[in-house]
Amino acid sequence: MRQDAGHQMQGSYKALRIELAREEIAQMQAILARY
């Protein structure tokens, strides 16, 4: 049961990193769009 919880946390951590990367890319595009 403990191992399963660890797998779930790893999965959500990956998803969180993907979300952060998407936000960073969106911000970069917004900054580039100004120029």
Rosetta blueprint (number, residue, H / E / L):
1 M L
2 R H
3 Q H
4 D H
5 A H
6 G H
7 H H
8 Q H
9 M H
10 Q H
11 G H
12 S H
13 Y H
14 K H
15 A H
16 L H
17 R H
18 I H
19 E H
20 L H
21 A H
22 R H
23 E H
24 E H
25 I H
26 A H
27 Q H
28 M H
29 Q H
30 A H
31 I H
32 L H
33 A H
34 R H
35 Y L
